[in-house]
Amino acid sequence: MANNNKGKRKVLTQRHVCSRMNFLYQAANLMAHSNNNTLAAFYGKLCRNVGTKALMHMSPALKRTLCKRCSLPLLPGVNTTLQLEEQQMQMEQEQHHEEPTQAETSEMSSNKLSKRRNRRLRGKRQKDKAAVSGAILDDNAQLYVECSLCRAKRCFRVDTNNECWPERSEAIVQTLLNQRQFQRYASSITAKILNQRYVELTQPDGRQLKYPSVWLRDNCQCPECFHGATRARQSYWERCPLDAAASRISYDEKRQQLVVNWEDAHNSVYDLEWLEQRDFSVEARQRYLDEVYKPPAQLWSKSQFGEVTREFAYKDVIEKDAVLCAWLEALAVQGFALLRGAPDDVQVARHLAERIGYIKHTTYGDVFEVKSKPNAGNYAYLMKPLPMHTDMPYYEYKAGINILHTLVQSDSPGGANTMTDGFFVADKLRREHPEHYKLLSSVPVNWFDIGHDGDAGKPFHNLWRAPVICLDVDGLFARINHNTMKRDSRFTVPLDKVVAWYRAYDKFLQLVYDEAVQFKTRQGDVFVFNNLRMLHGRTAYEDSPQNQRHLVGAYVDWDTIYSKLRSLKFPNPKN
């Protein structure tokens, strides 16, 4: 898969690098076929970086299959849009038989010194003519490939002698026929001012990018307005530039940049890639929210538990960034994951938390133990059944994930974990019982935790008011609050809402227990779940002198988790 210009001996000495690149390339393609484009691009970029660091180069036939900008494997009909430019065969045949003049020879020499410029001008010099007939595509046709992840385009000339998919005419024709995309590709982008309030770019495929003038002026990228090293504005606005107006705009085809001359004599330049990533279209905004901000949650029912369960090796999560990334994404999407093979060490939960970033300190310390305790200050420290609940609803900044490492599992029939996807229950309640959903998502409940964790000299008194179902600014499920042991008897709501709320709450509990799954972890397992989403519990168990159930836990906030996940998925973010 990789070629080294320094000779065969060098390749043999770096065989392990070749194997690693091969594995990453295959992993990238596997993720792309599974519609996980973000992770596929991550593996593709990592494959390239490994080769670059080892001074090794990918075969051009394989390198062309990766997006030049984001490294996503380009799969026709899956994550890639194909566009065909017809070319003038007759002119090329005539030029092929003519002897080049001295001027043409000089021009060809100049083009060799500027390959990039040559490729940009090729489309302008050639006119359209060739046609698709049945399943046969002329070898002189031009193919434009557009990545669905970053919208980057690449141009390929069809060559049936080449084994790479973008240049196999049969594959191209089949994909084009399936997609019905025989669109002509123009080489220029037009820019215009709309009512002095917007700037509009029209791309070759007809797609339009529209930006408010005030937004462009506020986000000027020149050194005077923007500090590149800190990615921060340094245009000290006392008021917003509401009256910003462009006197002239143009598009630099060579540099792929929009140039704006403002009426206040200031000039701004914006890269096309930068603008495309900030497109205001519905699709672009949603793509950013799903791929960068937060991966969308996959809600699941009891019957789907086996399908969504993800397992990882503890050692791989600790040692491999790619596995760490996949694990964190599973926590964000499915809401839970199981790690196998953790060592017999009370620091496992701490090590996992610190592998992500920072451990969360609570009134129960940074690392806590779950086992039967005399004079227990928390209901979880009893051997009785632990009802379904979420941890710490009495915190405004509730713990994000719960890491539970099983050091010793009970030999008794009990001690099994129970769990329900709270977001699935909330969604079902919204669809089937909208009046109950409205109450549980609007009526605030008092949640409390008063006492101490074994040290009377360090008492705590935690209170927080919030509904059972909490939404974020986009109207999506953000947090489930439920803990019968920590729901205060003080219910500070109008009297006429109390009975109706209890009816809604009763229906919620019924759905929670109807959708509950049960499983029992083994020694060395680490059960990790989203504490804002999953309701969890435990069946009763019995300790013996020879066997005492013992779990060690820790918390991590979602701010820390999402930050780590983005850092892994986008290790070198330019924009």
C-alpha positions in Angstrom: 0.0 0.0 0.0 2.9 2.4 0.6 5.8 3.2 -1.6 9.1 4.5 -0.4 11.4 6.4 -2.7 14.5 5.5 -0.8 14.5 1.9 -2.0 13.4 -1.6 -1.2 15.5 -2.0 1.9 13.9 1.0 3.5 10.4 -0.4 2.8 11.3 -3.7 4.4 12.6 -2.0 7.5 9.3 -0.2 7.9 7.1 -3.1 7.2 5.2 -2.4 10.5 4.4 1.1 9.2 3.0 -0.4 6.0 0.8 -2.8 8.1 -0.5 0.0 10.2 -1.3 2.2 7.2 -3.1 -0.8 5.6 -5.1 -1.4 8.7 -6.1 2.3 9.0 -7.0 2.5 5.3 -9.3 -0.6 5.7 -10.8 0.8 8.9 -11.6 4.1 7.1 -13.4 2.2 4.3 -15.3 0.1 6.8 -16.5 3.1 8.7 -17.5 4.9 5.4 -19.5 1.8 4.3 -21.2 2.0 7.8 -22.2 5.7 7.2 -19.9 6.8 10.0 -18.2 9.5 7.8 -16.6 11.4 10.7 -14.8 8.4 12.1 -13.9 7.3 8.5 -12.3 10.6 7.8 -10.4 10.4 11.2 -8.9 7.0 10.2 -8.1 8.2 6.7 -6.3 11.3 8.1 -4.5 9.1 10.6 -3.4 6.8 7.8 -1.9 9.7 5.9 -0.2 11.2 9.0 1.4 7.8 9.8 2.9 7.7 6.3 4.1 11.3 6.4 5.8 10.8 9.8 7.6 7.7 8.5 8.6 9.4 5.2 6.5 6.9 3.3 4.0 7.6 0.5 0.7 6.1 -0.4 0.3 4.6 -3.8 -1.3 7.3 -6.0 -4.0 4.8 -7.0 -5.1 4.6 -3.4 -4.4 8.1 -2.4 -6.9 9.3 -5.0 -9.7 7.4 -3.1 -9.3 9.7 -0.1 -10.7 13.2 0.0 -7.9 15.7 -0.4 -9.3 17.9 2.3 -10.8 15.7 5.0 -9.4 12.3 4.1 -12.8 10.6 3.9 -12.8 7.5 1.6 -14.8 8.4 -1.4 -17.4 5.8 -2.1 -19.6 6.4 -5.2 -23.3 6.4 -4.5 -22.6 6.2 -0.7 -20.8 9.4 0.4 -19.7 10.8 -2.9 -21.5 12.8 -5.6 -20.2 12.4 -9.2 -20.5 15.0 -11.9 -19.5 14.5 -15.6 -18.0 17.1 -17.9 -18.2 16.3 -21.6 -15.2 17.2 -23.7 -14.4 17.9 -27.3 -12.8 14.7 -28.7 -12.3 16.1 -32.2 -10.1 19.0 -31.0 -8.0 16.7 -28.9 -7.5 14.3 -31.8 -6.4 17.1 -34.1 -4.0 18.5 -31.5 -2.6 15.0 -31.1 -1.6 14.8 -34.8 -0.2 18.3 -35.1 3.4 19.0 -34.3 3.8 21.6 -31.5 5.1 25.0 -32.3 7.9 26.6 -30.5 5.5 28.8 -28.6 3.4 25.7 -27.6 6.6 23.9 -26.5 7.5 26.9 -24.3 4.0 26.9 -22.9 4.1 23.2 -22.1 7.4 23.7 -20.2 5.8 26.5 -18.2 2.8 24.3 -17.4 5.1 21.6 -16.1 6.5 24.1 -13.6 2.9 24.9 -12.4 0.9 21.7 -12.3 -1.8 23.1 -10.1 -2.4 26.1 -12.4 -2.5 23.7 -15.3 -5.2 21.6 -13.8 -7.3 24.7 -13.0 -7.1 25.9 -16.6 -7.6 22.5 -18.3 -11.4 22.8 -18.1 -11.3 26.3 -19.6 -9.1 25.2 -22.6 -11.3 22.2 -23.5 -14.9 22.3 -24.8 -17.6 19.8 -24.1 -18.4 17.0 -26.6 -18.1 13.4 -25.4 -21.2 11.5 -24.4 -22.3 8.5 -22.3 -23.8 5.7 -24.4 -25.3 2.8 -22.5 -22.6 1.6 -20.1 -19.6 2.9 -22.1 -17.9 6.2 -21.1 -15.3 7.9 -23.3 -11.8 7.7 -21.8 -11.3 11.4 -22.4 -14.2 12.4 -20.2 -13.6 14.5 -17.0 -15.1 13.3 -13.7 -15.7 15.6 -10.8 -16.0 14.0 -7.4 -17.6 15.9 -4.5 -17.1 14.7 -0.9 -20.3 14.7 1.1 -18.5 15.5 4.4 -16.5 18.7 3.5 -17.9 19.4 0.0 -14.4 19.4 -1.5 -14.2 18.6 -5.2 -11.6 16.7 -7.2 -11.2 16.3 -10.9 -10.2 13.0 -12.6 -9.7 12.1 -16.2 -11.2 8.8 -17.0 -8.5 6.1 -17.8 -9.7 2.6 -18.2 -6.2 1.3 -17.8 -6.0 2.6 -14.3 -7.2 0.3 -11.5 -8.4 3.1 -9.2 -12.2 3.4 -9.0 -12.5 7.1 -10.1 -10.9 6.2 -13.4 -12.8 2.9 -14.2 -15.3 3.9 -16.8 -17.8 1.0 -16.0 -18.0 2.0 -12.4 -18.4 5.7 -13.2 -21.2 5.1 -15.7 -23.1 2.8 -13.4 -22.9 5.3 -10.5 -23.9 8.2 -12.7 -26.8 6.3 -14.2 -28.0 5.4 -10.7 -27.7 8.9 -9.4 -29.0 10.5 -12.6 -26.4 13.3 -12.3 -25.2 14.3 -15.7 -24.6 17.9 -14.7 -22.3 20.2 -16.5 -19.4 21.5 -14.4 -18.5 25.2 -14.8 -15.1 26.4 -13.7 -16.0 29.8 -12.2 -17.8 31.1 -9.1 -19.8 34.3 -9.3 -20.3 36.7 -6.4 -22.8 39.6 -6.0 -24.2 42.0 -3.4 -27.9 41.7 -2.5 -29.6 44.9 -1.3 -26.4 45.9 0.6 -27.4 43.4 3.2 -26.1 40.1 1.9 -23.3 38.7 -0.2 -24.2 35.7 -2.4 -21.8 33.2 -4.0 -23.1 30.9 -6.8 -21.1 27.8 -7.2 -20.5 25.8 -10.4 -23.2 23.2 -9.5 -25.7 26.0 -9.0 -25.6 25.8 -5.2 -25.7 29.2 -3.6 -23.9 30.5 -0.4 -25.5 33.5 1.2 -24.0 35.5 4.0 -25.2 38.7 5.8 -22.9 41.6 5.4 -22.9 42.3 9.1 -21.8 38.8 9.8 -18.9 39.0 7.2 -17.7 42.3 8.7 -17.9 40.9 12.3 -15.9 37.8 11.2 -13.2 39.5 9.1 -10.1 37.3 9.1 -7.4 39.9 8.5 -4.6 40.3 11.1 -6.1 43.6 12.2 -9.4 42.0 13.1 -8.6 38.4 14.0 -5.8 36.9 16.1 -5.0 33.7 14.4 -2.9 32.0 17.2 -5.8 32.3 19.7 -8.6 32.1 17.1 -10.2 35.2 18.7 -11.6 38.5 17.3 -9.5 41.5 18.2 -11.8 44.1 16.5 -12.9 45.8 19.7 -16.5 46.6 18.7 -18.3 48.9 21.2 -21.4 48.3 19.0 -22.2 45.7 16.4 -21.3 46.7 12.8 -25.0 46.9 11.8 -24.3 49.5 9.0 -21.5 47.4 7.4 -21.9 47.7 3.6 -19.7 46.4 0.8 -18.8 48.8 -1.9 -17.3 46.1 -4.1 -16.9 42.3 -4.0 -15.0 39.8 -6.3 -14.0 36.2 -6.3 -10.4 35.3 -6.8 -10.5 32.0 -8.8 -6.8 31.3 -8.4 -6.7 31.7 -4.7 -10.3 30.4 -4.1 -11.1 33.5 -2.0 -13.9 36.0 -1.7 -12.6 39.6 -1.6 -14.8 42.3 0.0 -14.0 46.0 -0.1 -16.0 47.8 2.5 -17.4 51.3 2.4 -15.2 52.3 5.4 -12.1 51.5 3.3 -11.4 48.2 5.1 -10.7 45.1 3.0 -11.6 41.5 3.9 -10.6 38.2 2.4 -12.4 34.9 3.1 -11.3 31.5 1.9 -14.0 29.5 0.1 -13.4 26.5 2.3 -13.9 28.7 5.4 -17.1 30.1 4.0 -18.4 26.7 3.0 -17.9 25.4 6.5 -20.1 28.3 7.8 -22.9 28.0 5.2 -26.2 29.1 6.6 -28.2 26.5 4.8 -30.3 24.1 6.9 -28.2 21.1 5.7 -24.9 22.7 6.6 -26.1 23.9 10.0 -27.4 20.4 10.9 -24.2 18.8 9.6 -22.2 20.9 12.0 -24.4 20.2 14.9 -24.3 16.4 14.3 -20.6 16.0 13.3 -18.9 18.6 15.4 -21.2 19.9 18.2 -22.7 16.7 19.5 -23.3 13.3 17.8 -27.1 12.7 17.6 -28.4 10.2 20.2 -29.7 6.8 19.1 -32.7 6.1 21.2 -33.3 2.4 21.9 -36.0 0.2 23.4 -35.7 -2.9 25.5 -35.9 -5.2 22.5 -33.0 -3.3 20.8 -30.6 -3.6 23.8 -28.5 -6.4 22.2 -28.2 -4.4 18.9 -26.9 -1.2 20.5 -24.6 -2.8 23.1 -20.9 -1.8 22.5 -18.0 -3.6 24.2 -14.4 -2.5 24.3 -11.2 -3.8 25.7 -10.0 -1.7 28.7 -6.4 -1.9 27.6 -7.3 -0.6 24.1 -9.2 2.4 25.5 -6.2 3.3 27.6 -3.6 2.8 24.9 -5.2 3.6 21.5 -6.7 7.0 20.6 -8.9 5.5 17.9 -10.5 3.1 20.4 -10.9 5.9 22.9 -12.7 8.0 20.3 -15.0 5.1 19.4 -15.8 4.5 23.1 -16.6 8.1 23.7 -18.8 8.3 20.6 -20.7 5.2 21.8 -21.4 6.9 25.1 -22.7 9.9 23.3 -24.8 8.0 20.7 -26.0 4.8 22.5 -25.6 6.2 26.0 -23.6 3.4 27.5 -20.8 0.9 26.9 -19.0 -2.0 28.6 -15.3 -2.3 29.0 -13.8 -5.8 29.5 -10.6 -7.0 31.0 -9.8 -4.2 33.6 -7.1 -5.1 36.1 -7.8 -5.7 39.8 -6.9 -2.2 40.8 -9.0 0.4 42.7 -7.6 3.1 40.4 -9.2 1.8 37.2 -12.1 4.3 37.4 -9.7 7.2 38.1 -7.4 6.1 35.2 -10.4 6.1 32.8 -11.6 9.5 33.9 -8.1 11.0 33.6 -7.7 9.3 30.1 -10.7 11.5 29.1 -9.6 14.6 30.9 -10.6 15.6 34.4 -12.5 13.7 37.1 -15.5 15.4 38.7 -15.4 16.1 42.4 -18.7 15.8 44.3 -19.7 15.6 48.0 -18.8 11.9 47.8 -15.2 12.7 46.8 -13.6 12.2 43.4 -13.6 8.3 43.5 -16.3 6.6 45.4 -16.9 3.0 46.6 -20.2 1.2 46.2 -20.4 -1.6 48.8 -22.4 -2.5 51.9 -21.5 -0.2 54.7 -22.7 0.0 58.3 -24.6 3.2 59.2 -24.8 4.0 55.4 -25.3 7.6 54.5 -26.5 6.7 51.0 -29.2 4.2 49.9 -26.8 2.7 47.3 -24.6 1.5 50.2 -27.3 -1.0 51.3 -27.8 -4.5 50.0 -31.5 -3.8 49.3 -32.9 -3.4 45.7 -31.8 0.0 44.2 -34.8 1.5 42.3 -34.3 3.0 38.9 -32.8 6.5 39.2 -30.3 9.0 37.9 -27.4 10.1 40.1 -27.3 13.6 41.5 -30.5 15.3 40.2 -29.9 17.7 43.1 -26.9 19.2 41.2 -27.3 22.1 38.8 -24.3 20.7 37.0 -25.1 17.0 37.2 -22.4 14.4 36.7 -22.1 13.5 33.0 -21.1 9.9 32.9 -20.9 7.3 35.7 -17.9 4.9 35.6 -18.5 1.8 37.6 -15.6 -0.8 37.9 -16.6 -4.2 39.3 -13.8 -5.2 41.6 -15.8 -8.0 43.3 -19.2 -9.2 42.0 -21.7 -10.9 44.3 -21.9 -14.7 44.2 -25.5 -14.5 45.2 -28.3 -14.5 42.6 -28.7 -10.7 43.0 -26.4 -7.7 42.3 -27.5 -7.4 38.7 -27.6 -4.1 36.9 -30.8 -2.6 35.5 -31.1 0.2 33.0 -33.5 2.1 30.8 -32.9 4.6 28.1 -34.6 7.7 29.6 -34.6 9.6 26.3 -36.5 6.8 24.6 -39.1 6.8 27.4 -39.5 10.6 27.2 -39.9 10.4 23.4 -42.5 7.6 23.8 -44.3 9.7 26.4 -44.3 12.7 24.0 -45.8 10.7 21.2 -48.4 8.6 23.1 -49.3 10.8 26.1 -48.6 14.5 25.2 -50.5 15.9 28.2 -48.3 13.9 30.6 -45.2 14.9 28.7 -46.1 18.6 28.9 -46.4 18.4 32.7 -43.2 16.4 33.2 -41.2 18.7 31.0 -42.4 21.9 32.6 -43.3 21.4 36.3 -40.2 21.9 38.5 -39.5 19.3 41.1 -37.4 19.8 44.3 -34.4 17.4 44.4 -32.2 17.3 47.5 -29.3 15.5 49.3 -28.7 16.3 52.9 -26.2 14.6 55.2 -22.5 13.6 55.1 -20.5 10.8 53.6 -19.1 9.2 56.8 -17.6 12.4 58.2 -20.0 14.5 60.3 -17.5 17.3 60.2 -18.2 17.7 56.4 -22.0 18.0 56.1 -23.7 18.9 52.8 -27.1 20.3 51.9 -27.7 20.1 48.1 -30.9 21.4 46.4 -31.9 21.9 42.8 -35.3 22.5 41.1 -35.8 21.1 37.6 -38.4 19.1 35.7 -38.2 15.3 35.2 -37.6 15.9 31.5 -35.2 18.7 30.5 -34.7 20.0 26.9 -31.8 22.0 25.4 -32.0 25.2 23.3 -32.8 23.1 20.2 -35.7 21.3 21.8 -33.8 18.0 22.1 -33.7 15.9 25.2 -30.8 17.1 27.4 -31.4 15.6 30.9 -33.6 13.2 32.8 -34.1 13.8 36.5 -35.5 10.9 38.5 -34.5 9.6 41.9 -37.3 8.6 44.3 -34.9 8.6 47.3 -33.8 12.2 46.5 -37.2 13.8 45.5 -38.1 16.3 48.3 -41.4 16.2 50.1 -41.5 19.9 49.5 -43.3 20.4 46.2 -43.2 24.1 45.5 -45.8 24.2 42.7 -49.4 25.5 42.5 -51.9 23.1 44.3 -53.9 22.5 41.1 -50.9 20.9 39.3 -50.0 18.4 42.0 -52.5 15.6 41.3 -52.1 15.9 37.5 -48.3 15.8 37.9 -48.5 12.5 39.9 -50.6 10.9 37.2 -48.0 11.9 34.6 -45.2 10.7 36.8 -46.9 7.4 37.3 -47.1 6.8 33.6 -43.4 7.8 33.2 -42.5 5.2 35.9 -44.6 2.5 34.2 -42.7 3.1 30.9 -39.4 3.1 32.7 -39.8 -0.3 34.2 -41.5 -1.7 31.1 -38.4 -0.8 29.1 -35.8 -1.9 31.7 -33.1 -4.3 30.8 -31.1 -6.5 33.2 -27.5 -7.8 33.1 -24.8 -8.7 35.6 -21.3 -7.5 35.2 -18.3 -9.7 36.0 -15.1 -9.0 37.9 -12.9 -6.8 35.6 -15.9 -5.2 33.8 -16.4 -1.5 33.7 -20.0 -0.3 33.1 -20.0 3.3 31.9 -23.2 5.2 31.1 -24.6 8.6 30.4 -26.0 9.8 33.7 -28.0 12.6 32.1 -29.9 10.0 30.0 -29.8 6.5 31.5 -31.9 5.4 34.5 -30.1 2.6 36.3 -30.6 0.4 39.3 -29.6 -2.8 41.0 -31.3 -6.0 42.2 -30.9 -7.0 45.9 -27.9 -9.1 46.9 -26.4 -10.8 49.9 -22.8 -10.5 51.1 -20.9 -13.3 52.9 -17.6 -13.3 54.8 -15.9 -14.8 51.8 -17.7 -12.6 49.1 -18.5 -8.9 49.5 -19.7 -7.1 46.4 -17.4 -4.1 45.7 -17.6 -1.5 43.0 -15.4 1.6 42.5 -16.9 4.6 40.6 -16.0 8.0 39.3 -17.8 10.8 37.3 -16.7 12.9 34.4 -18.6 16.0 33.0 -19.9 16.0 29.5 -18.1 19.2 28.7 -14.9 17.4 29.3 -16.0 14.4 27.2 -17.2 16.3 24.2 -14.0 18.4 24.3 -11.9 15.2 24.2 -14.0 13.6 21.5 -13.7 16.7 19.2 -9.9 16.8 19.8 -9.6 13.2 18.7 -11.9 13.6 15.6 -10.3 16.9 14.6 -6.7 16.8 15.8 -5.6 19.8 13.6 -8.6 22.1 13.3 -7.7 25.0 11.0 -11.1 26.6 11.2 
